[in-house]
């Protein structure tokens, strides 16, 4: 709290900390009285008969917050010297602590527009006079020292005791007069009539969202008048350097915000983007090193000013424990996304304190442990597994579930169940995304197969060579895009058994894309050699089967997606038929390859051409073979899901 008071004073609003200064002054009064009692106990023991016990002030010491136990033996060690002086070991330290306590009592007197501004000057004058006249000279104290410290009769002159008594009365009077009014929870003093509605507007915002902090301390508000300006201070949370002071002068609202966490300061500033606030930022090396941001809003009317104040008050709860929430969310997404999620939550009045109270990252980790077949690889973030968009959406849902859950009194058990259900949906969406990858990839396989078949027709009819070359170039581009889809889906393969199965399926399907692209390239080599129509015709049958296989594969994937979205019996039947067609086409392709090999032996110009023709035919047959395996893998995956749901 000391640093927070220092910061507010450095901001030029010492009057705002008057309540705390008074409280500290009253505590210092108790310590000052203890020190004076200790000095008198030392004198009394020095005058007591030999063997007498010294006064035990240990309980008094502890009660006033003095934590130096060596003071407990000070009275017993005191004695008279030959000159009649009282010898008190290390009395200078006790005297210094007494004066420091009186300084604390004097601090609040006359602050701002308080009860008696000039009283502070009078007390200061008395203290300075007593400071010089009562200072002990070594450990040997003459009788006059105790007189200047403890005299209670004013006729004999001033004393530290009399000064403490007068300061105590002044502090009691200030405390009684200080909080003449409480406005919707704000402690106020020295306000004008026109200030009250503005304080009410600010507190309307604070109270609208304050429940989101749950049991966390903070949001205490003090308001006063300083010259021509209304000054409002909010303690936000418990961090010393976390201070907000608002000044209202006419229709202008000025905000001064200090924070040791630069990202939180930036976050706070960005909350005001819709209002068009103008900000300045400066760093401070003092008070532990903090950053100060100054914002300025000029309203067009009194009503707009009150809206600005209400908005300001309503945003403060989203700063409490903000840095801790950001760190917890950063376990699952990048730092920038974590801040973005907290900004979204603030914009929708969803608190993050409930997320922390529910366990933070442990809430999500426990949910992961309870879902069979789902896990995060060691060291992997959630967004690296399911993608940034899905991860952000899930964490937003978690903040909403926890915030609404605490607000509505739901049990922590129910909140955990809701988070687990949301996590299951997340991985379901991720798996559906993986199926979408398969659909996109299947379309590219179909395109490459169709392009190869058309290129064969042109080559067999002696069309110009450029069309076959262009087909090979297109096939290469499509195969590259297919590889990109596989890489994108591979990242999602780690989040669940289902997604891993889809990734394996895509890897098999990508062999088809690679093989068909390679076959198209080999066709350009055959055309360059002037391959005969009979051999190219034999290849045409295999290319037709590859196209039919690719078409059946696309249909299988599309129907599978419908089945997983709740399709009926007819969809399941259509899916099984499409997969069966893939297997039939694979068998037909085996027979077509054997027939083609016979034709190649009869018509190939030389062994080089025979080799090219055989490799091309084998690649086409392998493509239909891989498509059949893809179909069977997809069938196992889809039927497995259906069995799990049954």
N, C-alpha and C positions, 0 to 999 in steps of 0.2 A: 504493500500500500504506500510505503514511503516514496518509491519511485513514481507512482501514479500521481501523488500530490505534487512532487517536484515538477513533473511534466506539465500539469495544469497550471502551476505557478509560472513556469517558463512561457506558457501560452498567454500570459498576461491576465489570467482570470483567477487570482488568488481567492476572491470572494466565494468561488464555487466550492472550495475545499474548507470553508469555514466550519461546517458541521464536524468534519474530521479533526480539524485543528482544535476545536473546543473539546472534543472527546479525548484527544491526546493531552490537552492542557489539564483536564480534570484528573487524568491518570498521573500526570507529572506532579500534581498537587499532593497526591498520596505518597509519591516517592520523596518529595521535598520534606514532608512531615516526618517520614521515616528517618531521613538523614539527620534532621534536627533532633529527633528523639534519640538517635544513636549518639550524637555529640553530647547531649545532656547526660546520657547513661555513662559515657566515658568520664565526664566530670564528677558525677555522683559516686562512681566506683572509686575514683581517685581520692575522694573525701571519706569514703567508708572505712570502717575499722578493718585492721588486717584480718584476712581469712573470710571476709564477707563475700558472698556470691554476687557476681555482676548480673545486671538485668539481662534476661534472655529475649532478644528481639528477632530470633530466627523466624518465627511464624509471621511476624510483621514484614520481615524482608521478603519472604516468599509471596506474601499476599500482594505486595506492591510491584512484583515483577523484577525485583533486583536479584540477579542470579550469581552474585559473588559471595560464596560461603565464608571467605576469610573475614568478612565483616562481623560474623557472629562472635569472634573471639576478641574483637577490638576493645570492647569495654573492659574485659578482664585484664587486658594488657596495659591499661592506662594507669598513671600514677602521678603524684605530685613530685616536683623537683625541689631542690633546696630553696629556690627563690619563690616558691608558692605557685609556680606555673603548672598547668596540667599537661603531662606528656602523653600525647596520643600518636602512636606509630602511624605513619602514612596518612596523616590527617588532611594533607593537601588534596589527595585523591577524593576523599569524602566531600570536602568543601567544593571541589570542582563539579562533582556530581550534583550537589545541592544547587549550585548556580545554573547548571545545565537544565535541571528540572524547572527552575524559575523561568529560564529562557523559553522553555516549551509552554509554560503557562501564559507568558506574555505574547506569544506568537499570534493568537487569534484576536487579541484585543485591538479594536480599531480597524480591523480588516474591512475593505470595501466601504459600503454605506451602512456599516453596522451601528449598534446602539450608541456608541460614544467614540468617534474617531480620535478625538483629542486625548481621551483617557490613555491611549497607548503611549503617547508622548510623555505624559506625566509618570507613568509607570517606568518607562525607559530611563527617565532622569533619576528616579529613586534608585533603580537597580544599579546604574552606573556608579552612583555615589556610594552605595553599600558595597559594591564589588571592590572598590579601591580601599575603603576603610576597614573592611572585615577580613581582608586576605590574611591568612595565617603566615607567620614568618618561621618556617621550620615546624618541628613537631611539638615545640614548647609553647603552649597557649596561655596567655595572660587572662585574668578574669574578664577584662574588657572585651575579649573575643566572644565569649559566651553571651555577654550583654548585647553586643551588636547582632548576634545570631538569633537569640531567643527572647529578647525583651518584649513584653506584652503590653506595657503601659506607654502610651503615646507621649506622655509628658516628658519622658526621659529621652526622647529622640526616636528616630526611625530604626528599624531592625529588619532583618530578613524574615523573621516570623511575622511581623506586621505586614510586610509586603506580600507574603504568601497569603495571609488572611484576606487582604484587600483584593488580590488577584482572584482568589477563589470565589469571593462574592461577585466579582465582575463576571466571571465565567458562568456562574449559576444564573445570573441575571440574563446574560446573553443567550444561554441555552433555553431559558424560559420564554424569551421573546423571539427566538430564532424562527421556529416553525409555527408561525401564526396560522398557516394554512397548508393543507394537503390537497392537491388537485389530482384526482384520479390516480393516486399512488405516487405522484411526484411531490417531493418535499420542497416547499417554496418559501421564500421570504423576500420582503422588499419589493413586491410586484406592484405594478400599476393596474388599474382596472382593465385597460386594453390588452394587458399581457395574458390574462387568464384564459381567454379563448384560444390563444396560440399554444399555451401549455397543454390545454385540453386536446387540441388537435394532435400534438406530438404524442401525448399519452394514449390517444385513441389508436394510433398506429402501433405503439409499443404493446398495448394490451391486446390488440387484434392477433398478434403472433407470439406473444410471450409464452403461451402454453407449450410451444414447440421445444422450449429448452428443457422441459420436464423438471427434474429436481435440481438441475445445475444452478448455482448462484449466478447472479448478474442482473443487469438491466435496471439497477437502481438509478433514479433520476433526481437531480437537483436543479432548481430554476431560481434565478434571482435577476435583479435589475442592476446593471453596471453602467452608470451614466445614461446615455441615450439608447442603450442596447439591452434587449432581453437576452439573457445568457442561459442556455440549457446544457447541462452536462449529464452524460450517461456513462456508468462504469462498465458497460457491456459484459465483461466476464471477470475472471479473477487474475488475469495477467496484468502485471504492474504497468507495463508500457502501452497497454491497450486503452486508449482514451478517446472519447468523442466529445467535442464541445461545439455547440451550435450558437451562432449569434444572429439575432433578428434586428435589423435596423430598417424601419420603414417596411418596404416590400421586398427587401433583399435578405436572403438566407445565406449565411456563410457557414461552411462546415470545416472544422479542423479535426483531422483524424490522425492518430499516431499508432504505429504498430511495428513490432520487431520483425514480423513476417511480411516481406515484400509481396509475395503472391497474394496474400489475403488482402493487403491494401489495394492491389490492382483489381482484385475481385470486387471489393467494396465500391471502388470508383466506377467499375463497369455497370454496376446495378443502376446507376443514375443516367446511363446513356439515353434512355427514352425521354428524360426530362431536359436533356441538353445542358447539363452542368459543365462549367469550365473549371479545370483543375490545374493546380501547380503541385509539384513534388519537390521536397528537399530532404536530404539525409542529415541526421544528427549523430555526432560521435558521443554525445553525453548521455547520461542516464541509461547506460547499458547498450547504446547503439540502436536507434530506432529511426523510422522514416515517418515524416509528416506530410500528409496530403491536405491541400486546401481546396475546397470546392465552393462555387458561387452560383446561386440561382436567383434570378430577379423575376418576381411574379408580376403579372399584369393586373392583379386584383387581390384584395384581402382573401377571397375565397381560394384563389390559386395558391397563395402563400400557405394557407392552412392545409391544403392538399399536399403541398411539398413537405410540410412538417410531419404530417401523418405518414407519408411514404417513407421519410427518413426514419421515423420511429419504428415502422413495421419491418425494416430491413435488418435491424441490429441483431435480432435473434439468430440470423443466419451466419453471423460472425463467431458465435460461441462454439468453441471446439472445432472450428473450421479446418484448421491445419491438421488436426488428428483425423478428421473425416477424409480429407484429401489423401493422406498417407494410406489410410485403409483401402480406399477405392483404387489407389495406384497399384495395389497388389494384383488387380484384375485387368486394368486398362492403363494406357499411358497417362502421364501427368497432365497433359493438356486435356485429354478426355475426362479425367477425374474432375478437373476444375469446371469443365463444361457441364458435367452432370450436376455438380453443386449449384451452378448458375441456373440450370433448368429447374432444379428443386426450389430455389429461392423465387424464381419467377412464377412458380405454381403454388407457392406457400406450403411447400412440403419440407418438413424439418429433417435434418440429418442427425440430430441428437438421438432420435429413437433408434436409428440404425446402429449407432454406437452402443446404446443401452442394451440392444438385443444381442450384442456380441460382435458387431462389426464383421471383419473378415472371417471370424470363426463361425458366424451364422451361415455363411455360404459354404465354408469348408465342410461343416457338419452335414449340410444338405448334399454335397457331392459324395460324401462317404455313405450316405443312406440310399443312394440310387444305384442299383445293380448295373454293372457294365459301363458306368460313366466315371471318368476320372480326368484329372489334369496331370499331364506329365510333369515330373519334378522340374521346377524352375520355369515352367511355361505359364504365361498369363492367359486369362480367359479369352481376351481378344485375339491372341495368336492362334487359338484353337477353333473358335466359332466365328471369328471375324469381328471387326470393330463395331459395326452397326448393331449386330445382335447382342454383343457384350454390353454396349452402352444402353440399349433398350432394356436388357435384363436388370442392370444396376439401377436404372430409373424406377423400374417396377419394385425392386427391393426397398428403395427409399420410400416409395409410396405405400407399400404394404406395411412397413414398420411404423411409419408416421401415423397412418390412419388406424393401425392396430392399437397403438398406445392411446391415441385420442379417443377411441371408442371402447377402451377397457378390455380389449381382447387378451386372452392369456398368451404367454410367451410360447406355449406349446402350439397354439393355433397359428401364431405368426410364423413359427418355424415350418409348420405344415404348408402354409401358403407360399413361403419362399421355395420350399422343395417342389411344389407343384409348378411354380414359375420356372424353376430350373429344368424340370422335365420338359416343359413346353419349349424352353430355349433350345435344348438339344434336339427336340423334335423338329423345330424350325431349321436348325443347322443341318439335320439329316435331309429335310426336304430341299434345302439349298444344294446339298450334294446331289440329289436326284435331278435337280435342275441342271447341274453341271453335266450329268450323264445325258440328259435330253439334248443340250446344246452340242455336246460332243458327237452324239449319234447323228445329228443333222449334218455335221461336217463329214462324217464317214459316208453318209448317203451321197453328199455332193461329190466327194472324190470318186466314189464308185461310178456315179453317173457320168462324170467327166471322162473317166477312163473308157467306159463303154462307147461313148460318142467318138472319142479319139480313135478307137479301134475301127469303127465304121468308116471314118475318113481315111485311115491308113489303108484299109482293105479296098477302098474304091479309088485309090491313087490320088486322093485330094492333096492339096498343097501341104508342104512340110510344116509351114508356120502354124497351122491349126493344132497339130500334135504337140509342137513345142510349147505353144500357148497353154495347152491343157496340162502339160507337165509343170509349167510355172504356176498355174492356178492350184494344182495339187500340192505344190510345195508350200504355198501361202496358207492353204487350208490346214495342211498338216502342222504347220507352225502354230496356228491358232488352236488346234486341238491339243498340242503340247502345253500351251498356256493354260487351257482349261484344266488339264490334269494337275499342273503345278498348283493352281488355285484351290483345287479340291483336296490336294494332298495335306494342306495345313489343317483341314477339318477332319482328317482321318483319325486324329488322336483323341477326339472327345468321347467317342462311344463305339461299342461293338458294331452298331448299325452303320455308322459313318465309315468305319474301317472297312467293312464289307463293300460299301459303295466305292471306296477308293481302290480296292483290289479289282473290282469290276472295271473301273475306268482304266486301270493299267492294262488289263487284258484287251479292252476295246481300243486302246491307243496302239496296240500292236497291229490292229486292222488298219488304222489310218496310216501308220508307217509303211505297212506292206503294200497298200494300194498306191501310195505316193511313189514307192520304189518301182512298182509295176509300171506306172505311167512313164517314169524316166526310162525304163528298159524298152518301152515301146518306141521312144524316140530313136534309140539305137537300132532297133529292128527296121524302122522306116528308112534310116540312113543306109542300111544295107540292101534296101529294095526287097524286103521279105515278100514271099509269094502270097497270093490270095488264099490258098488252101490252108496254110498254117495260121494266117490271121483269122480265117473263118473258124478254125478250131478253138482259137482263143476267145472268139466272140461268145461262144456258148458259156464258157467259164465266167466271162465278164457279165453276161446276163444274169447268171446265178448269183454273182457277187452283188449286183444291184438289187435283185430280189431279196437277198439276205439282209442287205443294209436297210431296205424298206421295212422288212419284217422286224428288224431290230429297233428301228425308230418307233414302229407301232407298239412293240412290246414295252418300250420305256414309257411312252405316253399313257398307255393303259395302266401300267404299274403305278404311275403317279395318281391316276384316278382311283385305283383300288386303295391306295394308302390314304386318300382323302375321304374314305368312307364309301367307296363304290359298292354296288350290290353284287348279287350272284352273277348277273349277266356280264359285268365287267371282269370278274374273276375268270369266267369261262372264256371270254375273248382273249384275255391275257394268256391263258394256258394254250389256246389255239395258236396264238402268234409265236409262242416259244416252240411249240411243236413244229411249226413251219420252218423255223430256223434249223432244227435238227434234220428235217426232211431235206432241206436245201443243202445241208452239209453232206448228206449221203449222195444226193444227185451230183454234187460237185466232185466227189471222189470218182464216180463213174465217168464224168465228163473229162476229168484230167487223164484217165487211162486212155480214153478215145483220142484225146488230143496228142498224147505221146506217140500213138501209132501213126497219126497223120504227120507229125514232125519227122519221124524216121523216114517216111516216104518222100517228103518234099523239102526238107531242109537243104540249103545250098551247100553247107559245110558244117564242120563240127562246132565252129564258133556260133553260127546261127542256131544250131541245135541246142547248144548250151543256153543261149539267151531265151529261146522259146521254152525250154524245159523249166528254167528258173522262173519265168514269168507265169507259166501255168501253175507251177507249184505255189508261188506266192498267192495267186488268186484262190487256189484250193485252201491254203492255210488261212486266208481271210475268212472264208465261209466257216471253216472249222473253229476259228476263234470266236466268230459271231455266235455259233451254236453254244460254245462254252459260256459266253457272256449271258446268253438267254437262260441257261441252266442256273448260273450263279444268281441272276436276278430273280428267278423263280424261287430259289431257296430263301433268298432274302425276304421277298414279299410274303411267301407262305409262312415263313418264320414269324413275321410281324403279326400275321392274322392269327396264328396259333397263340401268340403271347396275349393278344387281345381277347381271345375266346374265354 
